[in-house]
Each structure stands twice: as C-alpha cells, then as structure tokens.
Amino acid sequence: MIMLYFLLLPLIVVFIAPLLRPKGATYLSSAAFLIPFFSIIYCIFKGCPSEIHLMKFSPPIGEIYLNFDFISNAFGLTICMVSAMVALFALPYMKHRFEEMERDAESEFRRYIFLYDFYAVSMLWLVYSGNLILLYIFLEITLITAFLLIYFYGYGNRRWVGLLYLIWCAIAGVLTLAGFIIIAFDPLNNTLALKGIATVGMLAWAFILVGMLIELPVLGPHIWLPWAHAEAPTPVSALLSPLTVGLAGYVLLRIALIDYSFISAYRMPILGYAIFSSIYAGFSVFKQTDFKRLLAYSTVSQMGYVLVALCLGPFGLIGLVIQYMSHAFGKSILFSSAGGIIAVHHGLRDLNKMGGLHDSIPAISNAAVVGFLNLGGILTVGMLGEFFILRGVVDTFLRPESPAFLGWTGSLPIILAVIFMFILSVWYGFWTIRKVFYGKPKDTKRLEISRYFYVPLFVIGILSVLLLFPPLSTVLIQGLNSIPGLGLGGVIP
C-alpha cells in the first residue's frame, strides 16, 4: 500500500500548491514528484506489490486496480524525474512569461501550478492504471490540462493553437475509446481490466492504433505537434514532447502484450511507415528557423523509433520502453534549454539570429549537448534503446525460427534504414548545437542566469548517463526481461 500513498501525494499537492506563494508551491510540487521517484527506485531494487486493488464494477468494466510491474515503474520513474525538474525550471521562466503578458505573477502562478501539477499527475496515474477505462480517464485529463496551459499561457495565436491541439487529440481519444469499448464487449473478454483481457480483435486494434498514431504522432497526423510544441509555454513543451506524446507508445505496448496478432499481420507496412516518418521528419529538422519548432520535428522523428520498436518483437518492445525514457530525458533538457534562451535573450527563438551562445550562457549550452546526446544514443541510456531496437531487427528478421524471417537479402535494407535513422538523429543534433551555440557569437558578454535554468537540466542529464551503466542498467534490463512478452521472456509472434 505504500506505493499508493506515494501516488496520492502529488494528487493531494495539486490542491495544496496553489495556496502557497510561487517559491513554496514550486518546491512542494517538485518534492511531490521526487518522493514517488525515490520510492520507485526502492521498489525496483527491493521489490513491491505487483498490483493494488481499488474497486470492482460489474462487467464489462471489471476490476479497477493499479499495476506496478516494471514497465509502469520505468515510465513512472521517468515522469516523476522530468516533472520534478521542470517544475523547478519553471519558477523563473513563468515569472518572465507573466511579465511578458503583463499579468500579476503571484496570482497567475496559482492557476498555472494547479494546472501543471494536475497535468503531470494525470500522466503518472495513467501509466499505473490497470484498467483501460481508468487509463482513458487520465488520458483525457492530460489532454484538457495541456490544452488549458497552452490556451492561457502560450505564445502567438495561443487560443487557436490550443484548440488545434484539443481537436486533434480529442479525435485520437474518441478512436481509442471506441477500440476499448470493442474490447470490453468481446465475449472472450467482457472486461476492461488489463489482466482479464484475453484477445484484442483486428477492429479494436485498428481503432486504437489510428488513435495513438495521432497522439504519438507520426507523419501525417503530426500537423498539430509543431504548432502545439512551439507555441506552448516552455515548461509545458518540456512535458508535452518528452512525456505526453510517448504515452501513446505506452498504450500500444500494453495492447501488444495482450495480443500481438495485428502487429504480426501488418508488421511490414507499419514498419515501413514508421521508418519513412522518422527519416522524413528528421530531414525536416534542417528546414526549421524556429528553435522550438526544430525540437518539435525532432520529436516526430524520435516517435518513429517508438513505432519501429513496436514492430520488432520482444527485444524491440524493450527498446520502446528505453527509447521513451531516453527521449523524455533528452527532450526535457532541450526544451528547457530553449526556454532558458528565450528568457535571458529576450524572446530569442530565430535560429538565423543565434550562434555563439555558448559564450554567453555556457551552462545552458552544455546541458543542451547532453540533451542531444540522449537523442543520438551517445553515452546515455539512449544507447541501450538503440541497441535493443537493432537487436529486435536481427531477432525478428534474421533468426530462422522467427515467423517473420527474411534472411540477409530481405533484412539488409531494414537494418540499413534503421541505422540511418540513428545516424540522422546524431547529424541534426550536432548541426543544431553548432548553429545555436557555436560559430561566430552575436553577443560575447557572459550573462548571469538563474541556477533554476540549468541545475535541474544537469540532474536529468546525470540520471540519463547513470542509467547506461550498472547497477541501474542491469536492474533496468533484468526487470524488463522479467515481463512476459518482453526480451528473453518473449517469443516473436
């Protein structure tokens, strides 16, 4: 039951934090996510109950419970760390934003911190939900709270952008809910409790997949993402891109572990689409002139990794989990770095006006390098994610016992395409670092900046490096391997 109390803590803080002054509310909110973070670490090393029963309804809803397996803990750990650190970063940033908007900082911060905490808490509870209806409720809360944060505090035509985000993600939610309803009324299931679902039909899978492809998003339904990420207040971008969009991968992973038949049947078209989406979005990064839009397109490219991993059997699914963690750490650092530049350089976002910023803000520059190392899979936990995605390719297409066996002739183009995806991330990462932070400086004066703008980013960066090495990497891989259907515990269907 102790984990339930730790999950309730940030939910309670949602209603307490707005009663405090900005600094106190910020520290309380950050602590409310750090305490569950350390409790998850304790559970990972020492073990904890696999589930906690909350209540039970008659079919087709079934049992409502919290699921504490290693997948939920990996996602939960990531959400807690990023939410805690971004809350600290937001203290000076939102003060700057309120001044831009000519609003009273103290009164506006109360509304902001309520929405921020509710937004982050809903994501945390989503990944621990053991029932699809509970998962859907928290999915919708993330949508509504993110919309309100963009609507109230975004940039540019923030109300239009907020509505664009709301409409697209509401469509995604309706499609996903339709898939859940089909699952619930299947006579073989007659429940929405994850542990009671025996099969996921093709129609249900199709609805859920399309809904989550909008939420993820990949090429095509991605059109809402550059607008939302670019015009959202930066602390919201630092949750929306790193955490929220990847939760679509979490939902698809949960459904795949129940019934992988749809992915098996349509593996090649989904895989081809995912690779094309990732590469196309990766090249689109080079066309951007706005730093936050550049980061948004890199998110579309990175989410292609998630969809690729979904197609690659047990080892690919491990890669999906680790890729979520790596992308979350890297992109939270990068969006926060962009926010630091905006705050200290008076709204600077235009890449054509950047260059040499390392001389004026070296701490933010160094943090951004760590962020891009995560995206490129260099000396961070992202390296593990890429390894398992590649191992998934080999295990799926080159192992003779695999039903998807293609041999070297058929597998080589896939292997090369996946490797090129990885190289492209490194390419646009170092290209961006050179363009923004190096080259001829526009301003050689070193600026004094708040520690809130860089210390939280280094904390995230250090964790992303530590997760590459034992004992954390050992526990992470062993834990994921222990899940039926993942890694060594799975068989390619």
N, C-alpha and C positions, 0 to 999 in steps of 0.2 A: 504493500500500500504506500510505501514511502515515495515511489515514483509518481503516484497520483498526486500526492501533496506538492511535489516539486512542479508538476504540470499546472496545478491550481494556482501556484504562487504568481506567475506572470499574469494569469487571468484576473486575479484579485488586484494586482498592481494597476491594471488597465483603469480601474475606477478610483484608485488612490492617487496615482501620479498627478492627475490634473488639479488636485487640491494643493499641490506644492508649488514653490517657486521654480523657475526653469532649471537651475543647477541641481536642486534637490530632486526634482522629477526625473532629470536625466540620470543621475546616479542611481536612483531607485529602480528605474527601468532597466538600466544596464545590469544591475545586480540581480534583478528578477530573471534575467536570461542566463547570467553566468552561474547561478546556483544550479539550475537544471543541467547546464553544460557539464559541470563537475560531477553531478550525480550520474549523468550518462557515462562519463569516463569511468566512474567507480563501478557501475553496472557492467560495463564492457570487460573490465578486468576481473571483477569478483562474481559476476552473475546477478541476475534479478529475475523476478517472476516473468514468465513469458506473456501473460495477459492479466488484465484486471476487469472483472465483470462489473458493469454499471447497472444495467436493467435489461428486461426482456419483454418483447412485444410478440403478439401473435403473428403468424406468417401473413404476408411474405416479408415483414421487416426482420423479425428474428432477434437474436441477442445483440445488445449494444455493449461493446467492450473495447478496451484499449489494448493494442497489440505492441509488445515490447521486444520483438525479435531484432536481429542485428541490422536488418535493412532499416527499420524505423529508427533505431538508435543512430545509425550512420547519418541519415537525413536530419534527425533531431539535433544531433551534435552540431552539424553544420549551421542549421537555422539559428540555434542559440548563440553560437560564437559570432556570426555575422550580425545578428540583430543587436547583440550587446555592444559591439564595437561601433556599429553605425549610429547607435543611439548617442554615444559619446561624441562622435564626429559631428553630429547634427546640432550640438549645442551652440557653437559659434556660427555655424553655417545658417541655421534658421534665423538667428538674430540678424544676420546680414540680409537674409531674404525678406524678413518682416520690415526692415528699414527700407529696402527697395520698394516694397509695396505700400510704404507709408502707413503701417499699422502698428498698434501698440504691441510690443514684443511680448510682454508678460501675459496679457490676456489671450493673445493668439496662440502662444505656446501651449496653453492649457488644452485648447481644441486639437492642436497638432499632436501633442504627446498622447492624448487619448486615442486618436485615430492610428497613430504609429504603433502603439503597443497592441491595439486590437488587431491590426493588420498582421503583425509578427506572431502574435499568439495563435491566430487562426491557422497560420501555416504550420506551427508546431503541433497543434492538436490534429490537424489533417493527417500528418504522417503517422500518428499513433492511433488513428481511428481504425477499429476492427470491423466496422460495418459500413457498407457503401453509402447508406443514407446519411450517416454521420459525416463521412468523408465529403459528401456532396454539400452538406450544410456549411462546412468550414471552407470549402472551395468557393462558395458564393460569398461568404463573408470577406475572403481575401479580395474578391472582385469589387465588392461595394466599398470597402475601406480604401483600397488603392485608387478607385475612381474619385472618391471624395478628397483624398490628398492631392491628386492632380488638379481637380476642379477648384479647390480653394487656394493652392499654393504653387501651382505650376507656372511655367513661363509662356510667353507668346499667347496664342489663342487657346489658353488652357481649358476653357469650358468645352470648346469644340473637340479638343484632343481627348479630354476626359470622357465625353460622350462616345467618341470613336472607340476608345478602349472598352467602355461599358457595353456597347452594342456587339462588338466582335466577340468579347469573352462571354456575354450572355448567350449568344448563339452557340458557342462552344459548350457552355453549361447545359443548355437545353438538349443538345445532341447527346452529351454524356449521360444526362439523366434518363433519356429515352433508352439508352443502352442498359443502364442499371435496372430500369423497370422491366425490360425484356428478360434480363437475367432472373429477376425476382419471381416472375410469373412462369418461368420454365418449370414444368412438373418435376424435373430432376433436381431442381434447387429449392424452390419455394422459400427462399430466404435471401437476405442481403448481407448476412454475416459472412465475412470472408472465409472463415473456416468451414462453413456449411455449403459453400458453392461448389458443385461438382463439375459443372460444364459451363462454357460460355459459347453460345451459338454464333454462327457467322454474322447474322444480322446485328446482334448485340455488339459484337466485336467491331463491326463496320461503323456503327454509330459512335462508339467510344473512341475509336481511332481517329475519325474525322474531327470529333470534338477536341481531342487532345492535340491534334496537329495544328488546330487554330490557336490553342493555348500555348503550344510549345515555343514559338511557331516555326514552321519550316517555310520554304519558298512557296509563294502563292498567297496563303492566308497570313503572311508575315506583315502585310502592309500597315497594320495598326502599330506594330512594335517600334519602328524608328521614331514615329511621332510621340508615342507614349514615353519612351525612354528619354528622348531628347528634351521634351517639354515638362516632364515631371520634375518636382524639386529633387535635387540630387540625392538626399537621403532615401527618397522613395525609389529613385532609379537604382540605388545601391541595394535595395531589397527586391525590386521588381525583376531586374535582369538576373542577378545571381541566384535568387531563391524561388520566386514565384513561377517563372516560366518552366523551370526544370521540374516542378511538381507534376507537370503533365507526364514527364518521363516516369515519375514515381507511380502514377496511376496505371500507366501502360505496363510497367513492371509487375505490379500486383496482379493485373488481369492475366499477363503472360504466365505467371507462376501457377495460376489456376488452370489455364487451358491455352496451350501454345499453338493450337491447330491452325488458327487464322494466319499467324505469322509464318508457320511452316508452308501453308498453301500459297501465300503471296510474298514469300521471302525475297525473291529476286526483284520484282518491281518496287517493293518498298525500299530495299537496299539501294537500288539504282537511283531512286528519287532522293533518298537521304544523302547519298554521296554528291549528286548533282547540286542539291540545295546547299550543302556545306561549301562546296567549291565556288559556286556562283556568288553566294553571299560573301565568301572570303575575298574574292576579287572586287566585289562592290565596296569593300572597306577602302580601297585605294582611291575611290571616286569622291569620297566624302570631304567636305570642307568644315563641317561642324564636329568638334571632338566627341560630343555625346552621341551624335548620330553615327559616327565611326564605331564607337563602342557598341551601339545597338546592332549594327550589321554584323559585328563580330559575334554577338550573341546568337543571331540566326545561324551563322556558320558553326558555332560550337554546339548548338542544339541538333545540328545534323549528326554530330558524333553520337548523341543520345539515341537517335533513331537508328543509326547504323548498328550500334551496340545491341539494340533490341532484337535485331535480326540474326545475331551471331551466337545463339545458344547459350549454354550455361556460363561459359567464360566471358562472353560478350555482356551478359547481364551483370556480372561483377564489374566489368568495365563501365557499364551505365551508372552504377552507384558511385564509383570513384570519380567518374567524369563529372557527375553532379557536384561532388564536393570540391573538386579542383576548380571548376568553372565558378562556383559560388565564391570561393576564396579570392580567386584572381579578379573576377569582375567587380566584387565589392570594393576591392582595393582601387581598381581603375576608375570606377565611377566616383568614388570618394576623392581620388586624386584630381579628377576633372572638377569636382566641386570646390576643392581647395584652390585650384587655379582661378575659378570663377570668383571666389570670394576675395582673394588677395590681389587679383589683377583686374578688378572692377568689371566683371562680366565677360572676361575673355574666353571665347569658345572657338573662334575662327582659326583654323589651322594655318591659314595663309599669314596670319599675324603672329603666329607662335614661332618658336625657335630659340634655342639657347636658354630655356627657362631653368635649366639645371643650375645656372649661375645665381639666379635669384631665389629659387626655392629648392635647394638640393635634397632636403628630406622628402618632399613630395615626389621629386624625380626618382629617387632611389626606391621609394615604395612602389611607384608605377612599374619600374623594371621587374620587381618581384611579381606584380600582378600579371605582366605579360609572360613571365617565366611559367606561371601556372597555366596560362592558356596554351603555351607552346609545349608543355610537358617536359620542362628542363629543370632538373634538380628540385622538383617539388612533387607532391602527391599526384600531379597530372601525369608524371612519367609512368606511374603504376596503372592509371586509367588507360593510357595508350597501349601499354604492354598487354593488358587483358583484352582490349579490343582486337589487337593483332593476333593474340593467341586464339581469340574467338574465330577469326577468319581462318586460321590454319586448322583449328579443330573442326570447324563446320564444313570446309570445302576440300581439305586435303587428307582427312582421316578416312581410310577406306570404309570403316564401319558406319560412317555418317550417311544418313539418307540423302543429304544434300551434297555428297561427294562429287567434285568436278575434276579432280586431278590437276596437275600443274598447268596444263593448257587453259583450262577454264578458270582456274583460280588466280593466275598471274595478273590479269587485268584488274581484278578486285583488290589484290594485295597492293599493287602499284597505286591504284586510286586512293586507297585508304592512307598509304604512306604520304601521298601528295597532299591529302587533307591536312595531315600533321605538319608537313613542311610549310604549307601555306600559312598556317597559324603563326609559326615562327617568323616567317617572312614579313607578314603585315605587322607583327608585334614589334620587331626591331626597326622596321620602316617608320612606324609611328613614334617610337622612342627617339629616333634620330630627328624626325621632323618637329616634334614638340619640344624636346628637352635639350637637344644638341644643335650643332650648326652655329651660325653667327647670331649671337644674342641680341635681342631687341632692347633689352634693359639689363645692364650689368650690375645694378645695385641689388645687393642681397637684402631680402625683405625679412622682417621679424614676423613670424607667423605663430599662431596659437598651437600648442602641443596637441590639442584635440584634432588638428588637421592631419597629423602624421603618426602619433604614437599608436592609436587603435589600428592603423593600417599595418604597422610593423608587427603587432600582436597576431593579426590574422596571417601575415606572411610567415612568421616563425612557425605557427602551427602547421601551415601547408608544407613546410620543409620537414618538420619533425615527423609528419605522417608518412614520409617516404622511407624512413629508417626505423629499425627495431628500437624499442619494442612495439611502438604504435602500429607500424606497418604489418608486423607479424600478427598482432591481435586483429587488425582490420581484415587481413586476408583470411586468416583462420576462421574468424567469425562469419564472413560471407560464404566461405566454403561449407560451413555447417548448415546453411539454409538449403533444404531440399529444392533441387532445381537449379541451384547456382554452383558454378565451378565444378569441383570434384564430386559434389553431391548431385550433379545433374547429368542427364543423358540428352543428346541432341535429338529432338523430336522431328 
